């Protein structure tokens, strides 16, 4: 075959791939190898598990005849929990098992993970989705469509940006009227003498204002929270969030150490301190705390999301500092995979009873809403309260997510005291686990967010 014929054949194959994916609503560039087509199926592929072993990001266990599958970058991926089984879609319909299916009947297999799976298939797709189109099903695709796809999740709202609705505490209004540091500082000291002026937002807002002139003064303002609320873990956690946001990592470490003293029975206390130990160079101390978490038996009784986040952070630590830590006795699956260059979004909050909603909108204007409320997710929240967990991790998996702008909206469903309200910290990692990883931290006063707001937009 000459070069022209070879190029023609390649174009035809590529056009066929694109046509197949277009019928399913996928994109060739976004799937990045997480699929197999009929031309990839070998005569030696006897069982469905034979195909799955060749797709990146899928762990296959059990026999070839009765295999189990797990997607390693799904929202709720876990090593052994039945709740981590992916959703199987066969010719547009949900099916409980695919081991019976002969590979020779298959036209295409696609794998979706992360938020893109949940947006397309709802909460049923939280553990990832394996989509199979048979040759006969392909012929009927245009007539029957995809019955398992979520409908009615088109994003048609106009939601204000956080910066457009941001509310300062009432005591800072006078400070904003002056651009002179000395005058502003005098006004701050005068307000501080008024006992009625104390609130966590007051010190945060004043510190934000002073950041433009003097970061040391801003930090001194924040330190008032630690002095006044030394025994209040909720206020201290807000302070630690802010210290992380402004890069005062050693100071944040001291606050997290105090929180661990106050809340020694809560899992989050150990995780938060482990993260800060790692960031400040105390890598072995971080590993000790992570091992303590991973050996906790409560993680095997349903804390799938928290377990997954901890394992990702341990992998991240090992990628950069493996020679500096004792990595013996870690779970085997820590070493089974490496971190991909995905978006990782971590939400943390300072009150485990808080209720709110996070909405993710993909570039195709389809949305998925994650509910942190007792009405929608009672069992999970009761488990968080019992175990002391204040966080949730989300992955936008580049291997299956559409490219473009993603929108993150939030709605508060609770009302707390304005003196010590609920704050949310969110951290967005780009290229997580790679040398050129970037990280952005922001904190939000949820008391001010009774209506849905857009807290961020990310593009890749």
C-alpha positions as CSV (number, residue, x, y, z in Angstrom):
1,X,0.0,0.0,0.0
2,X,1.5,3.3,-1.1
3,X,1.6,6.4,1.1
4,X,-1.5,8.0,-0.4
5,X,-3.6,4.9,0.1
6,X,-2.3,4.6,3.6
7,X,-3.2,8.2,4.4
8,X,-6.7,7.7,2.8
9,X,-7.3,4.7,5.0
10,X,-6.3,6.6,8.1
11,X,-8.6,9.4,7.3
12,X,-11.5,7.0,6.7
13,X,-10.8,5.3,10.0
14,X,-10.6,8.6,11.8
15,X,-13.9,9.7,10.2
16,X,-15.6,6.5,11.3
17,X,-14.3,7.0,14.8
18,X,-15.7,10.5,14.9
19,X,-19.0,9.5,13.5
20,X,-19.4,6.7,16.1
21,X,-18.6,9.1,18.9
22,X,-20.8,11.8,17.5
23,X,-23.8,9.4,17.6
24,X,-23.1,8.8,21.3
25,X,-22.5,12.5,22.0
26,X,-18.8,12.0,22.7
27,X,-15.7,13.8,21.5
28,X,-12.6,12.1,20.1
29,X,-10.2,14.6,21.7
30,X,-11.8,14.5,25.2
31,X,-11.9,10.7,25.4
32,X,-8.2,10.4,24.9
33,X,-7.9,6.6,24.5
34,X,-10.7,5.6,27.0
35,X,-12.5,3.6,24.3
36,X,-12.2,0.6,22.0
37,X,-13.8,0.2,18.6
38,X,-14.6,-3.0,16.7
39,X,-11.5,-2.7,14.7
40,X,-9.5,-2.9,17.9
41,X,-11.1,-6.2,18.9
42,X,-8.9,-9.3,18.5
43,X,-9.9,-12.8,17.7
44,X,-8.3,-13.8,21.0
45,X,-10.7,-11.6,22.9
46,X,-13.2,-14.2,24.2
47,X,-14.6,-12.5,27.2
48,X,-15.7,-8.9,28.0
49,X,-13.0,-8.7,30.6
50,X,-10.4,-9.2,28.0
51,X,-11.4,-5.9,26.4
52,X,-11.6,-4.0,29.8
53,X,-8.0,-4.9,30.7
54,X,-6.8,-2.9,27.6
55,X,-8.6,0.3,28.5
56,X,-6.6,2.8,30.6
57,X,-8.0,3.6,34.0
58,X,-10.0,0.3,34.6
59,X,-9.0,-2.2,37.3
60,X,-10.3,-5.7,36.5
61,X,-10.5,-8.3,39.3
62,X,-11.9,-11.9,39.5
63,X,-12.0,-14.5,36.8
64,X,-12.3,-13.8,33.1
65,X,-15.8,-15.2,33.1
66,X,-17.1,-13.4,36.2
67,X,-15.0,-10.3,36.4
68,X,-15.5,-7.1,38.4
69,X,-14.6,-3.6,37.1
70,X,-13.6,-0.4,38.9
71,X,-12.9,3.0,37.4
72,X,-10.0,4.6,39.2
73,X,-10.9,8.2,38.6
74,X,-14.7,8.1,39.2
75,X,-16.3,10.4,41.8
76,X,-16.7,7.6,44.3
77,X,-14.0,5.1,43.4
78,X,-13.1,2.7,46.2
79,X,-11.0,-0.4,46.2
80,X,-13.4,-3.0,47.4
81,X,-16.9,-1.6,48.1
82,X,-19.8,-2.8,46.0
83,X,-21.0,0.8,46.0
84,X,-18.1,1.6,43.7
85,X,-19.3,-0.6,40.8
86,X,-19.6,1.5,37.6
87,X,-22.8,2.0,35.7
88,X,-23.2,-0.2,32.7
89,X,-25.0,1.1,29.6
90,X,-25.8,-1.4,26.8
91,X,-27.3,0.1,23.6
92,X,-28.7,3.0,25.6
93,X,-30.2,1.1,28.5
94,X,-28.9,0.3,32.0
95,X,-27.8,-3.3,32.6
96,X,-26.4,-4.9,35.8
97,X,-23.6,-7.0,34.2
98,X,-21.7,-7.2,30.9
99,X,-19.7,-10.4,31.5
100,X,-22.1,-12.3,29.3
101,X,-21.4,-10.2,26.2
102,X,-19.1,-11.6,23.5
103,X,-16.6,-9.0,22.3
104,X,-17.2,-10.1,18.7
105,X,-20.7,-8.5,19.0
106,X,-19.4,-5.1,20.1
107,X,-19.2,-2.0,17.8
108,X,-17.7,0.3,20.5
109,X,-16.9,0.6,24.2
110,X,-16.5,4.0,25.9
111,X,-15.5,4.8,29.5
112,X,-16.6,8.0,31.3
113,X,-15.3,9.1,34.7
114,X,-15.5,12.0,37.0
115,X,-18.0,14.8,36.8
116,X,-18.6,14.2,33.1
117,X,-20.2,10.9,33.9
118,X,-22.5,12.4,36.6
119,X,-23.6,15.2,34.3
120,X,-24.6,12.7,31.6
121,X,-26.1,10.0,33.8
122,X,-26.9,11.7,37.1
123,X,-25.9,10.3,40.5
124,X,-26.0,6.8,39.0
125,X,-22.8,7.7,37.1
126,X,-20.9,8.8,40.2
127,X,-18.8,5.6,40.1
128,X,-18.1,6.0,36.4
129,X,-19.9,4.7,33.3
130,X,-19.0,1.9,30.8
131,X,-21.0,2.5,27.6
132,X,-21.2,-0.4,25.1
133,X,-22.8,-0.2,21.7
134,X,-23.3,-3.5,19.9
135,X,-23.3,-3.9,16.2
136,X,-27.0,-4.5,16.1
137,X,-27.6,-1.7,18.6
138,X,-25.6,0.7,16.5
139,X,-28.0,0.1,13.6
140,X,-30.9,1.1,15.8
141,X,-29.2,4.0,17.6
142,X,-30.7,6.8,15.6
143,X,-34.2,5.3,16.2
144,X,-34.0,4.6,19.9
145,X,-31.5,7.1,21.3
146,X,-30.0,6.8,24.8
147,X,-32.7,6.1,27.4
148,X,-30.2,6.2,30.3
149,X,-29.1,9.7,29.7
150,X,-30.3,12.3,32.2
151,X,-32.8,14.7,30.7
152,X,-33.9,18.1,31.9
153,X,-30.5,19.2,33.1
154,X,-29.9,21.9,30.6
155,X,-28.4,25.0,32.2
156,X,-30.4,28.0,31.2
157,X,-29.9,30.3,34.2
158,X,-28.2,33.7,34.7
159,X,-26.4,33.4,38.0
160,X,-24.5,36.4,39.5
161,X,-20.8,36.1,40.2
162,X,-19.6,36.0,43.8
163,X,-17.7,39.3,43.5
164,X,-20.8,41.0,42.3
165,X,-22.8,40.1,45.5
166,X,-20.0,40.1,48.0
167,X,-21.1,41.7,51.3
168,X,-18.6,43.3,53.8
169,X,-19.3,43.2,57.5
170,X,-21.0,46.4,58.6
171,X,-18.0,47.5,60.7
172,X,-15.6,47.7,57.8
173,X,-17.6,50.2,55.7
174,X,-15.8,53.2,57.3
175,X,-12.4,51.6,56.6
176,X,-13.3,51.3,52.9
177,X,-13.9,55.1,52.7
178,X,-10.2,55.9,53.3
179,X,-7.1,54.9,51.3
180,X,-4.7,56.1,54.0
181,X,-3.3,53.2,56.0
182,X,-2.8,55.2,59.3
183,X,-6.4,56.5,59.2
184,X,-7.7,53.0,58.4
185,X,-5.7,51.5,61.2
186,X,-7.0,54.0,63.7
187,X,-10.6,53.3,62.6
188,X,-9.9,49.6,63.0
189,X,-8.6,50.0,66.5
190,X,-11.6,52.1,67.5
191,X,-14.0,49.5,66.2
192,X,-12.0,46.7,67.9
193,X,-12.6,48.5,71.3
194,X,-16.3,48.2,70.7
195,X,-17.1,44.7,72.0
196,X,-20.1,44.6,69.7
197,X,-17.8,44.7,66.7
198,X,-16.3,41.3,67.2
199,X,-17.1,38.7,64.6
200,X,-15.0,36.4,62.5
201,X,-16.1,38.2,59.3
202,X,-15.0,41.5,60.8
203,X,-11.4,40.4,61.2
204,X,-11.4,38.7,57.8
205,X,-12.7,41.8,56.0
206,X,-10.3,44.1,57.9
207,X,-7.4,41.8,57.0
208,X,-8.4,41.8,53.4
209,X,-8.4,45.6,53.3
210,X,-5.0,45.8,55.0
211,X,-3.4,43.3,52.6
212,X,-3.0,46.1,50.0
213,X,-0.7,48.0,52.4
214,X,0.9,45.7,54.8
215,X,0.6,41.9,54.9
216,X,2.1,41.7,58.4
217,X,-0.6,44.0,59.8
218,X,-3.2,41.9,58.0
219,X,-1.8,38.8,59.7
220,X,-1.8,40.6,63.1
221,X,-5.5,41.4,62.5
222,X,-6.2,37.7,61.8
223,X,-4.4,36.6,64.9
224,X,-7.1,38.2,67.0
225,X,-9.3,35.3,66.0
226,X,-6.9,32.8,67.6
227,X,-6.7,34.8,70.8
228,X,-10.4,35.3,71.2
229,X,-11.6,31.9,70.0
230,X,-8.7,29.7,71.1
231,X,-11.2,27.0,72.2
232,X,-13.6,27.3,69.3
233,X,-12.6,24.9,66.5
234,X,-15.2,26.4,64.1
235,X,-13.7,29.9,64.3
236,X,-10.1,28.4,64.2
237,X,-10.9,26.4,61.1
238,X,-12.0,29.6,59.4
239,X,-8.8,31.3,60.5
240,X,-6.8,28.4,59.1
241,X,-8.6,28.6,55.8
242,X,-7.7,32.3,55.5
243,X,-4.1,31.7,56.5
244,X,-3.8,29.1,53.7
245,X,-5.4,31.5,51.2
246,X,-2.8,34.2,51.9
247,X,0.1,31.7,52.0
248,X,0.8,31.8,55.8
249,X,1.3,28.0,55.9
250,X,3.4,27.6,59.0
251,X,0.9,29.8,60.9
252,X,-2.0,27.7,59.5
253,X,-0.1,24.5,60.7
254,X,-0.2,25.8,64.3
255,X,-3.9,26.4,64.0
256,X,-4.6,22.9,62.7
257,X,-2.4,21.5,65.5
258,X,-4.7,23.3,68.0
259,X,-7.8,22.0,66.2
260,X,-6.5,18.4,66.5
261,X,-6.1,19.0,70.2
262,X,-9.7,20.1,70.4
263,X,-11.1,17.5,68.1
264,X,-8.9,14.4,68.4
265,X,-11.7,12.0,67.5
266,X,-12.5,13.6,64.1
267,X,-10.9,12.3,61.0
268,X,-10.7,15.7,59.4
269,X,-8.4,16.9,62.1
270,X,-5.7,14.4,61.0
271,X,-6.2,15.0,57.3
272,X,-6.0,18.8,57.5
273,X,-2.8,18.7,59.6
274,X,-1.3,16.1,57.2
275,X,-1.8,18.4,54.3
276,X,-0.1,21.3,56.0
277,X,2.8,19.1,57.2
278,X,3.3,18.1,53.6
279,X,3.2,21.7,52.3
280,X,5.7,22.9,55.0
281,X,8.2,20.1,54.4
282,X,7.4,17.8,57.2
283,X,6.7,15.0,54.8
284,X,7.3,12.1,57.2
285,X,5.0,13.6,59.8
286,X,2.4,13.9,57.1
287,X,2.8,10.3,56.1
288,X,2.4,9.2,59.8
289,X,-1.0,11.0,59.9
290,X,-2.1,9.6,56.5
291,X,-1.3,6.1,57.6
292,X,-3.3,6.6,60.8
293,X,-6.3,7.6,58.6
294,X,-5.9,4.7,56.2
295,X,-5.7,2.2,59.0
296,X,-8.9,3.5,60.6
297,X,-11.5,0.8,60.3
298,X,-14.3,3.4,59.8
299,X,-12.9,4.1,56.3
300,X,-14.0,0.6,55.3
301,X,-17.6,1.1,56.4
302,X,-18.8,3.5,53.8
303,X,-16.5,6.5,53.8
304,X,-15.7,6.0,50.2
305,X,-15.3,9.6,49.1
306,X,-13.0,10.5,52.1
307,X,-10.9,7.4,51.5
308,X,-10.4,8.2,47.9
309,X,-9.3,11.8,48.7
310,X,-6.8,10.6,51.2
311,X,-5.3,8.1,48.8
312,X,-5.0,10.7,46.1
313,X,-3.1,12.9,48.6
314,X,-0.8,10.1,49.6
315,X,0.0,9.4,45.9
316,X,0.7,13.1,45.5
317,X,3.1,13.0,48.4
318,X,4.9,9.9,47.1
319,X,5.3,11.4,43.7
320,X,7.5,14.2,45.0
321,X,8.9,12.9,48.3
322,X,9.0,9.1,48.2
323,X,12.6,9.0,49.2
324,X,11.9,11.1,52.4
325,X,9.1,9.0,53.9
326,X,8.4,5.5,55.1
327,X,5.9,4.1,52.6
328,X,5.8,0.6,54.1
329,X,2.4,-0.8,55.0
330,X,0.4,1.4,52.7
331,X,-2.6,-0.2,50.8
332,X,-1.5,-1.9,47.6
333,X,-3.8,0.2,45.4
334,X,-1.8,3.4,46.4
335,X,0.9,2.1,44.0
336,X,-1.4,0.6,41.4
337,X,-1.9,3.9,39.6
338,X,-0.4,7.3,39.1
339,X,-2.2,10.7,39.3
340,X,-3.3,12.1,36.0
341,X,-3.2,15.7,34.9
342,X,-6.8,16.4,35.9
343,X,-8.6,19.2,37.6
344,X,-9.0,18.3,41.2
345,X,-11.5,20.4,43.2
346,X,-11.7,20.1,47.0
347,X,-14.4,21.7,49.1
348,X,-13.9,22.0,52.9
349,X,-16.2,23.6,55.5
350,X,-15.9,24.6,59.1
351,X,-19.2,23.1,60.4
352,X,-20.1,19.5,59.8
353,X,-23.8,20.2,60.1
354,X,-23.9,22.8,57.3
355,X,-26.2,22.2,54.3
356,X,-25.5,23.5,50.8
357,X,-25.5,22.6,47.1
358,X,-22.8,22.7,44.6
359,X,-23.7,22.8,40.9
360,X,-21.2,21.9,38.1
361,X,-22.0,23.1,34.6
362,X,-20.0,21.6,31.7
363,X,-19.1,23.4,28.5
364,X,-22.1,21.8,26.8
365,X,-24.4,23.6,29.4
366,X,-25.4,20.4,31.1
367,X,-25.3,20.4,34.8
368,X,-24.9,18.1,37.8
369,X,-25.9,19.1,41.3
370,X,-24.3,17.7,44.4
371,X,-26.5,18.0,47.5
372,X,-24.9,18.3,50.9
373,X,-28.2,18.2,52.8
374,X,-30.0,15.9,55.3
375,X,-33.0,15.9,53.1
376,X,-31.2,14.6,50.0
377,X,-28.3,12.8,51.5
378,X,-29.2,12.0,55.1
379,X,-27.1,8.8,55.5
380,X,-24.0,10.4,54.2
381,X,-24.3,13.5,56.4
382,X,-25.0,11.4,59.5
383,X,-21.9,9.5,58.8
384,X,-19.9,12.7,58.3
385,X,-21.1,14.0,61.6
386,X,-20.3,10.8,63.4
387,X,-16.8,10.5,61.9
388,X,-15.9,14.2,61.8
389,X,-15.6,14.8,58.1
390,X,-15.8,18.3,56.5
391,X,-14.7,17.8,52.9
392,X,-15.5,16.5,49.5
393,X,-13.3,15.9,46.5
394,X,-14.3,16.2,42.8
395,X,-12.4,15.3,39.7
396,X,-12.9,16.7,36.2
397,X,-11.3,13.8,34.3
398,X,-9.6,15.1,31.1
399,X,-9.9,11.7,29.5
400,X,-13.7,12.0,29.3
401,X,-14.8,15.6,30.1
402,X,-15.7,18.0,27.3
403,X,-13.2,20.9,26.8
404,X,-14.1,24.5,27.4
405,X,-15.5,26.5,30.3
406,X,-16.8,24.8,33.4
407,X,-19.0,26.8,35.9
408,X,-19.2,26.1,39.6
409,X,-22.3,27.4,41.4
410,X,-23.2,27.2,45.1
411,X,-26.3,27.7,47.2
412,X,-26.4,27.8,51.0
413,X,-29.2,26.0,52.6
414,X,-28.4,26.9,56.2
415,X,-28.3,30.1,58.3
416,X,-25.8,30.4,61.1
417,X,-24.8,33.2,63.5
418,X,-23.2,36.2,61.8
419,X,-20.6,36.3,64.6
420,X,-19.2,32.9,63.7
421,X,-20.8,31.9,60.4
422,X,-20.1,28.9,58.2
423,X,-17.2,29.4,55.7
424,X,-16.5,27.2,52.7
425,X,-12.9,26.8,51.4
426,X,-12.4,25.5,47.9
427,X,-9.1,24.6,46.3
428,X,-8.8,24.1,42.5
429,X,-5.8,22.1,41.4
430,X,-4.8,22.1,37.7
431,X,-2.6,19.4,36.3
432,X,-2.8,17.7,39.7
433,X,0.3,15.6,40.5
434,X,2.4,17.0,37.7
435,X,5.5,19.2,38.2
436,X,3.6,22.2,36.6
437,X,0.6,21.8,39.0
438,X,-1.1,25.0,40.0
439,X,-3.4,25.6,42.9
440,X,-5.8,28.3,43.8
441,X,-7.6,28.7,47.2
442,X,-10.6,30.8,48.0
443,X,-13.0,31.1,50.9
444,X,-16.7,32.0,50.9
445,X,-19.0,33.1,53.7
446,X,-22.0,30.9,53.2
447,X,-24.2,33.0,55.4
448,X,-24.2,35.6,52.6
449,X,-25.2,33.2,49.9
450,X,-28.8,32.4,50.2
451,X,-29.3,32.6,46.4
452,X,-27.3,30.6,43.9
453,X,-24.0,32.3,43.0
454,X,-21.2,31.4,40.6
455,X,-18.0,31.1,42.7
456,X,-15.7,30.2,39.9
457,X,-15.2,29.3,36.3
458,X,-12.4,27.1,35.0
459,X,-11.3,26.5,31.4
460,X,-9.2,23.8,29.8
